Amino acid sequence: MAIMLPVARPVSELSLDAEGRALIKHFEGLMLKAYRCSAGKLTIGYGSTRDVTEGVVITLQEAEDRLIQDVKASEALVRSKVAVPLTQAQFNALVSLVFNLGRVPPSLLACINGGVTDKGVEMRPGSWREAADQFLRNCRAKVMQRQLAIPIPVSQPLLGLYRRRMAEAVMFMGFKDWNLATAGVSMKADLGTTTRGEWVYAIDPVETTSLDACLERAARAASVAGLVDEHEANEQAGLAWPQPDPVRVSPEAARESVQPQPPISSPPVSSPQASAPAVEGEGAVAVAPSPNPPKVSVPVSTPAGPVPGAGKISGEPAAKPRPTLETIAKDADIDLVSLRKAIAAFLLWFGNLLRAVGSNGMKVFGFGGSTLTVAADQLGFPFVQTMIVTVGVVVILGVVWLVGFIAEKFGLRSKKKVLSEGAAA
């Protein structure tokens, strides 16, 4: 199945769509009263920081209008900075990032447009996978570190921002199910000092969910949803795809595998030389397993009767036969007829027991349901919960009765079979 790659268009033709707005609303949340975000800025509505005063309250429509205006400003900034065509998903991810940060990070732009990152790495235009990595670097906010002897603000990675950057990176790589791909994302950062004595947080890569893990989860989700097959989804995510190990055979065996074989009149007899595995080394070639091997028509005259050793592969243990009632009775040295009678009697007894329990229980909880609800009401239990419990118990008892009915039927059938076999004997 061919993968349907999204079409890249000039950024001047793109605008935020419903999926991009859903991502922004999900992470911004809706607050109709002004509050201070984790960075200390006054915020209202869907993360709007424009013209917000302390204690102001807005309506839902005003929050939607603010979002529309703020998104337009973010779209304009993305269009002014990006110089290469983007897909709709890439544009959505960048607008969400700008909406949250208020800028496009220079290293991210270097990966998109081409240029040099802050690490001194020269990137070619359209380095999408490297651009996705840049999203995760922008998950920090200035937070006052009150645990220090002298509290100071330090740029601290925040789990909420890390998960948002992860979702934007997954969307940037073209996967729709960013919410599922980023579920359960974890992040751990340790506070320490640099050689110059500056306090800094370092993200622990072992205890932190990586972008590769989320992209792999997104690729599997896309494969399960039937959007693309698993191989193509991994290629879209930029993940390594495991290749089959080559099979070592000798050159003679490789030539014989593609040459037609002469007709034979009896099953071939494997010789020790032919059945011995080829040894890797001089004179051996690597032949990768082909998914469509050449078909060779070989007429074979089948001898009458079973062929000794037919169906067995050299070097593989023979499959054990599945145990039957006859083999179990023989191994335990028990009479087969007596064993069948015992099983039939047990099924009848067990079926009658379950039917009695189910039938009597349904009578008590079914016909006496009104009495139970009245008693529960007098004891102060909620009426609706009491009815739900009563109906649930009746359903369970009905299932018990049905299982007993089936067991009894099997017991009767087994009993009739034993009696008919005894009469025939």
C-alpha positions as CSV (number, residue, x, y, z in Angstrom):
1,M,0.0,0.0,0.0
2,A,1.4,3.3,-1.0
3,I,1.8,6.0,1.6
4,M,-0.2,9.2,1.0
5,L,2.4,11.9,1.7
6,P,0.9,15.3,2.4
7,V,1.5,18.0,-0.2
8,A,3.9,20.8,0.7
9,R,2.7,24.3,-0.2
10,P,4.1,27.8,0.1
11,V,3.4,29.2,3.6
12,S,1.5,32.1,2.1
13,E,-1.2,29.7,1.1
14,L,-1.5,28.0,4.5
15,S,-3.6,28.8,7.6
16,L,-4.3,27.0,10.9
17,D,-6.9,24.3,10.4
18,A,-9.1,22.4,12.9
19,E,-6.4,20.0,13.9
20,G,-4.0,22.8,14.8
21,R,-6.7,24.6,16.8
22,A,-7.5,21.4,18.7
23,L,-3.9,21.0,19.7
24,I,-3.7,24.6,20.9
25,K,-6.9,24.4,22.9
26,H,-5.9,21.1,24.4
27,F,-2.7,22.4,25.9
28,E,-3.8,26.0,26.6
29,G,-7.1,25.1,28.3
30,L,-9.8,27.6,28.8
31,M,-9.8,30.1,31.6
32,L,-12.4,32.9,31.6
33,K,-10.7,34.7,34.5
34,A,-7.2,36.2,34.3
35,Y,-4.5,34.1,35.9
36,R,-0.7,33.9,35.9
37,C,0.9,31.1,33.9
38,S,4.0,29.1,34.9
39,A,6.2,31.9,33.5
40,G,4.4,34.5,35.6
41,K,2.5,36.2,32.7
42,L,-1.1,37.3,33.0
43,T,-3.1,34.9,30.8
44,I,-6.8,34.5,29.9
45,G,-9.0,32.5,27.5
46,Y,-7.0,30.0,25.4
47,G,-3.6,31.1,26.6
48,S,-4.0,34.7,25.5
49,T,-1.5,37.2,27.0
50,R,-2.5,40.2,24.9
51,D,-4.0,43.2,26.9
52,V,-4.8,41.2,30.0
53,T,-5.3,43.0,33.3
54,E,-5.4,41.5,36.8
55,G,-8.9,40.1,37.8
56,V,-10.6,40.6,34.4
57,V,-13.3,38.2,33.4
58,I,-14.4,37.5,29.8
59,T,-17.1,35.5,28.1
60,L,-16.7,32.3,26.0
61,Q,-17.2,34.3,22.8
62,E,-14.6,36.8,23.8
63,A,-12.2,33.9,24.4
64,E,-12.9,32.5,20.9
65,D,-12.3,36.0,19.4
66,R,-9.0,36.4,21.3
67,L,-7.9,33.0,20.0
68,I,-8.7,34.0,16.4
69,Q,-6.7,37.2,16.7
70,D,-3.8,35.6,18.5
71,V,-3.6,32.8,15.9
72,K,-3.5,35.3,13.1
73,A,-0.5,37.0,14.7
74,S,1.2,33.6,15.1
75,E,0.4,32.6,11.5
76,A,1.9,35.9,10.2
77,L,5.1,35.4,12.2
78,V,5.5,31.8,10.8
79,R,4.9,33.1,7.2
80,S,7.5,35.8,7.7
81,K,10.2,33.5,9.0
82,V,9.8,30.3,6.9
83,A,11.2,30.4,3.4
84,V,10.4,26.8,2.2
85,P,7.1,25.1,1.4
86,L,5.5,23.2,4.4
87,T,2.8,20.7,4.8
88,Q,-0.4,21.5,6.7
89,A,0.8,19.5,9.7
90,Q,4.1,21.2,9.8
91,F,2.5,24.7,9.6
92,N,0.1,23.7,12.4
93,A,2.9,22.6,14.7
94,L,4.9,25.8,14.1
95,V,1.9,28.0,14.7
96,S,1.2,26.2,18.0
97,L,4.9,26.7,19.0
98,V,4.8,30.4,18.2
99,F,1.5,30.8,19.9
100,N,3.1,29.5,23.1
101,L,6.6,31.0,22.8
102,G,5.9,34.1,20.8
103,R,8.9,33.4,18.5
104,V,10.4,30.8,16.2
105,P,13.7,29.5,17.8
106,P,16.7,30.2,15.5
107,S,18.0,26.6,15.5
108,L,14.6,25.4,14.4
109,L,14.6,27.9,11.6
110,A,18.1,26.8,10.6
111,C,16.8,23.2,10.2
112,I,13.8,24.3,8.1
113,N,15.3,27.0,5.9
114,G,18.9,25.9,6.1
115,G,21.6,27.4,8.1
116,V,23.8,27.0,11.2
117,T,22.3,26.0,14.6
118,D,23.4,27.4,17.9
119,K,25.6,24.3,18.3
120,G,27.5,25.2,15.2
121,V,26.0,22.5,13.0
122,E,25.3,23.4,9.4
123,M,21.8,22.2,8.2
124,R,20.4,21.8,4.8
125,P,17.0,23.2,3.9
126,G,14.2,20.7,4.8
127,S,16.0,18.9,7.6
128,W,12.7,17.8,9.0
129,R,13.8,15.1,11.5
130,E,16.4,17.5,13.0
131,A,13.8,20.2,13.1
132,A,11.5,17.9,15.2
133,D,14.3,17.5,17.7
134,Q,14.6,21.3,18.1
135,F,11.0,21.4,19.4
136,L,11.9,19.6,22.6
137,R,14.7,22.0,23.4
138,N,12.1,24.7,24.0
139,C,10.3,23.3,27.1
140,R,11.8,25.6,29.7
141,A,10.5,28.5,31.7
142,K,12.0,30.8,34.4
143,V,11.0,29.4,37.8
144,M,12.0,30.8,41.1
145,Q,14.1,28.2,42.9
146,R,13.0,28.7,46.5
147,Q,14.9,25.6,47.7
148,L,18.2,27.4,47.3
149,A,19.9,29.4,50.1
150,I,19.4,32.5,48.0
151,P,16.3,32.0,45.8
152,I,16.9,32.9,42.1
153,P,15.0,32.2,38.9
154,V,16.4,29.4,36.8
155,S,15.4,28.1,33.4
156,Q,13.6,24.9,34.4
157,P,12.2,22.2,32.1
158,L,8.5,21.7,32.8
159,L,6.6,18.5,32.1
160,G,3.6,20.2,30.6
161,L,5.7,22.1,28.2
162,Y,7.8,19.0,27.4
163,R,4.6,17.1,26.5
164,R,3.4,19.9,24.4
165,R,6.6,20.2,22.5
166,M,6.5,16.4,22.0
167,A,3.0,16.6,20.6
168,E,4.0,19.4,18.2
169,A,7.0,17.4,17.1
170,V,4.8,14.4,16.4
171,M,2.4,16.5,14.4
172,F,5.3,18.2,12.6
173,M,6.4,14.7,11.4
174,G,3.0,14.1,9.8
175,F,1.2,12.0,12.4
176,K,-2.4,12.8,13.4
177,D,-2.7,10.9,16.6
178,W,-0.4,13.1,18.6
179,N,-2.5,12.7,21.8
180,L,-2.1,8.9,21.9
181,A,1.6,9.1,20.9
182,T,2.4,11.4,23.8
183,A,0.3,9.7,26.4
184,G,2.4,8.8,29.5
185,V,5.3,11.0,28.5
186,S,7.7,11.4,31.4
187,M,10.5,13.9,32.0
188,K,13.2,14.2,34.7
189,A,15.6,17.1,35.2
190,D,18.3,17.5,37.9
191,L,19.4,20.9,39.2
192,G,23.2,21.4,39.3
193,T,25.9,23.9,38.7
194,T,28.1,24.6,35.7
195,T,31.9,25.1,35.9
196,R,31.2,28.8,36.2
197,G,29.0,28.2,39.2
198,E,25.7,28.9,37.4
199,W,22.6,26.9,38.4
200,V,21.2,24.9,35.5
201,Y,18.8,22.0,35.0
202,A,20.0,19.0,32.9
203,I,17.4,16.6,31.5
204,D,18.1,13.0,32.3
205,P,17.8,11.1,29.0
206,V,17.3,7.7,30.8
207,E,14.3,8.8,32.8
208,T,12.8,11.0,30.0
209,T,10.7,9.8,27.1
210,S,12.4,10.3,23.8
211,L,11.0,11.6,20.6
212,D,12.0,8.3,18.9
213,A,9.7,6.4,21.3
214,C,6.7,8.7,20.6
215,L,7.3,8.6,16.8
216,E,7.4,4.8,17.0
217,R,4.2,4.7,18.9
218,A,2.6,7.1,16.4
219,A,3.8,4.9,13.5
220,R,2.2,1.9,15.1
221,A,-1.0,3.7,15.7
222,A,-1.1,4.8,12.1
223,S,-0.4,1.2,11.0
224,V,-3.2,-0.2,13.2
225,A,-5.6,2.5,12.0
226,G,-4.9,1.3,8.4
227,L,-3.6,4.7,7.3
228,V,-0.3,3.2,6.2
229,D,1.5,-0.1,6.6
230,E,4.0,-0.5,9.4
231,H,7.1,-0.3,7.1
232,E,6.0,2.9,5.5
233,A,5.0,4.5,8.8
234,N,8.4,3.9,10.2
235,E,10.0,5.4,7.1
236,Q,7.7,8.5,7.5
237,A,8.9,8.7,11.2
238,G,12.5,8.4,10.2
239,L,13.0,5.3,12.2
240,A,15.4,2.4,11.4
241,W,13.6,-0.6,9.9
242,P,15.1,-4.0,10.8
243,Q,16.3,-5.9,7.7
244,P,16.2,-9.7,7.4
245,D,19.5,-11.5,8.2
246,P,21.2,-13.0,5.1
247,V,21.2,-16.7,4.7
248,R,24.7,-18.2,4.0
249,V,24.7,-20.8,1.3
250,S,27.4,-22.1,-1.0
251,P,27.7,-20.9,-4.6
252,E,26.7,-24.3,-5.9
253,A,23.5,-24.4,-3.8
254,A,22.7,-20.8,-5.0
255,R,23.0,-21.9,-8.6
256,E,21.0,-25.0,-8.1
257,S,18.2,-23.0,-6.4
258,V,17.4,-21.2,-9.7
259,Q,18.0,-24.1,-12.1
260,P,15.0,-26.4,-13.1
261,Q,15.3,-29.9,-11.6
262,P,14.9,-33.0,-13.7
263,P,11.8,-35.2,-13.1
264,I,12.3,-37.8,-10.4
265,S,10.4,-41.0,-9.7
266,S,11.0,-41.4,-6.0
267,P,11.5,-39.1,-3.0
268,P,15.0,-37.7,-2.9
269,V,17.3,-39.2,-0.3
270,S,19.2,-36.5,1.7
271,S,22.9,-37.1,1.8
272,P,25.1,-35.9,4.7
273,Q,26.9,-33.5,2.3
274,A,23.7,-32.0,1.0
275,S,22.0,-31.6,4.5
276,A,25.1,-30.1,6.2
277,P,24.8,-26.4,6.7
278,A,27.0,-24.2,4.6
279,V,29.9,-22.7,6.6
280,E,30.5,-18.9,6.4
281,G,33.9,-18.2,4.9
282,E,35.7,-18.6,1.7
283,G,33.5,-19.7,-1.2
284,A,30.3,-18.7,0.5
285,V,27.9,-16.0,-0.7
286,A,25.1,-14.2,1.1
287,V,21.7,-14.6,-0.4
288,A,18.9,-12.6,1.1
289,P,15.6,-14.4,1.6
290,S,13.3,-13.6,-1.3
291,P,9.6,-13.0,-0.5
292,N,8.6,-14.5,-3.9
293,P,11.0,-17.4,-4.7
294,P,11.0,-18.8,-8.2
295,K,8.4,-21.6,-8.7
296,V,9.8,-24.8,-10.2
297,S,7.5,-27.5,-11.4
298,V,8.9,-30.9,-10.5
299,P,6.8,-34.0,-11.4
300,V,7.0,-36.6,-8.7
301,S,5.7,-40.1,-8.8
302,T,4.1,-40.8,-5.5
303,P,4.8,-44.4,-4.2
304,A,1.9,-46.4,-2.8
305,G,1.5,-46.3,1.0
306,P,3.1,-43.9,3.5
307,V,6.6,-42.8,2.9
308,P,9.0,-43.3,5.9
309,G,10.1,-40.1,7.3
310,A,7.6,-38.0,5.2
311,G,6.7,-34.6,6.7
312,K,9.8,-34.5,9.0
313,I,12.5,-31.9,8.6
314,S,16.0,-32.9,9.4
315,G,17.2,-31.3,12.6
316,E,13.7,-30.3,13.9
317,P,12.0,-32.3,16.7
318,A,8.7,-34.0,15.7
319,A,5.6,-32.2,16.9
320,K,4.0,-33.9,19.9
321,P,0.4,-35.2,19.2
322,R,-2.4,-33.4,21.0
323,P,-3.7,-35.4,24.0
324,T,-7.1,-37.0,23.6
325,L,-9.4,-38.6,26.1
326,E,-8.2,-42.0,25.0
327,T,-4.5,-41.2,25.5
328,I,-5.2,-39.7,28.9
329,A,-7.1,-42.8,30.1
330,K,-4.4,-45.0,28.7
331,D,-1.6,-43.1,30.4
332,A,-3.5,-43.0,33.7
333,D,-4.5,-46.7,33.4
334,I,-8.2,-45.9,33.7
335,D,-11.0,-47.6,31.9
336,L,-12.2,-45.3,29.2
337,V,-15.9,-46.1,29.7
338,S,-15.7,-45.4,33.4
339,L,-13.9,-42.1,32.8
340,R,-16.6,-41.0,30.4
341,K,-19.3,-41.9,32.9
342,A,-17.6,-39.9,35.6
343,I,-17.3,-36.9,33.3
344,A,-20.9,-37.1,32.3
345,A,-22.0,-37.4,35.9
346,F,-19.9,-34.4,37.0
347,L,-21.3,-32.3,34.2
348,L,-24.9,-33.2,35.1
349,W,-24.2,-32.4,38.8
350,F,-22.4,-29.2,38.0
351,G,-25.1,-28.0,35.6
352,N,-27.9,-28.7,38.0
353,L,-26.1,-26.8,40.7
354,L,-25.5,-23.7,38.6
355,R,-29.1,-23.8,37.3
356,A,-30.4,-24.0,40.8
357,V,-28.2,-21.1,42.0
358,G,-29.1,-19.0,39.0
359,S,-32.8,-19.7,39.1
360,N,-33.3,-19.2,42.8
361,G,-31.1,-16.1,42.8
362,M,-33.1,-14.5,39.9
363,K,-36.3,-15.2,41.8
364,V,-35.0,-13.5,44.9
365,F,-33.5,-10.4,43.1
366,G,-36.1,-10.3,40.3
367,F,-39.4,-10.7,42.1
368,G,-38.1,-9.2,45.3
369,G,-36.5,-6.2,43.7
370,S,-39.2,-3.8,44.8
371,T,-38.8,-5.0,48.4
372,L,-35.1,-4.6,48.2
373,T,-35.4,-1.0,46.8
374,V,-37.8,0.0,49.6
375,A,-35.5,-1.5,52.2
376,A,-32.5,0.3,50.7
377,D,-34.5,3.6,50.6
378,Q,-35.3,3.3,54.3
379,L,-31.6,2.6,55.0
380,G,-30.6,5.7,53.1
381,F,-29.1,4.1,50.0
382,P,-29.6,6.0,46.7
383,F,-32.5,4.5,44.7
384,V,-30.6,4.6,41.3
385,Q,-27.5,2.8,42.6
386,T,-29.7,0.2,44.3
387,M,-31.5,-0.5,41.0
388,I,-28.2,-0.7,39.1
389,V,-26.8,-3.2,41.6
390,T,-30.0,-5.3,41.5
391,V,-30.1,-5.4,37.7
392,G,-26.4,-6.3,37.6
393,V,-26.8,-9.2,40.1
394,V,-29.8,-10.5,38.1
395,V,-27.7,-10.4,34.8
396,I,-24.8,-12.3,36.5
397,L,-27.2,-14.9,37.9
398,G,-28.7,-15.3,34.4
399,V,-25.2,-16.0,33.0
400,V,-24.7,-18.5,35.8
401,W,-27.9,-20.3,34.9
402,L,-27.0,-20.3,31.2
403,V,-23.6,-21.9,32.0
404,G,-25.3,-24.5,34.1
405,F,-27.8,-25.2,31.3
406,I,-25.0,-25.7,28.7
407,A,-23.0,-28.0,31.2
408,E,-26.1,-30.1,31.8
409,K,-26.7,-30.5,28.0
410,F,-23.1,-31.6,27.5
411,G,-23.5,-34.1,30.4
412,L,-26.7,-35.5,28.9
413,R,-25.0,-35.9,25.5
414,S,-22.0,-37.6,27.1
415,K,-24.3,-40.0,29.0
416,K,-26.3,-40.9,25.9
417,K,-23.1,-41.6,24.0
418,V,-21.7,-43.8,26.8
419,L,-25.0,-45.8,26.9
420,S,-25.2,-46.2,23.1
421,E,-21.6,-47.4,23.0
422,G,-22.3,-49.9,25.8
423,A,-25.4,-51.2,24.0
424,A,-23.5,-51.6,20.8
425,A,-20.7,-53.5,22.6
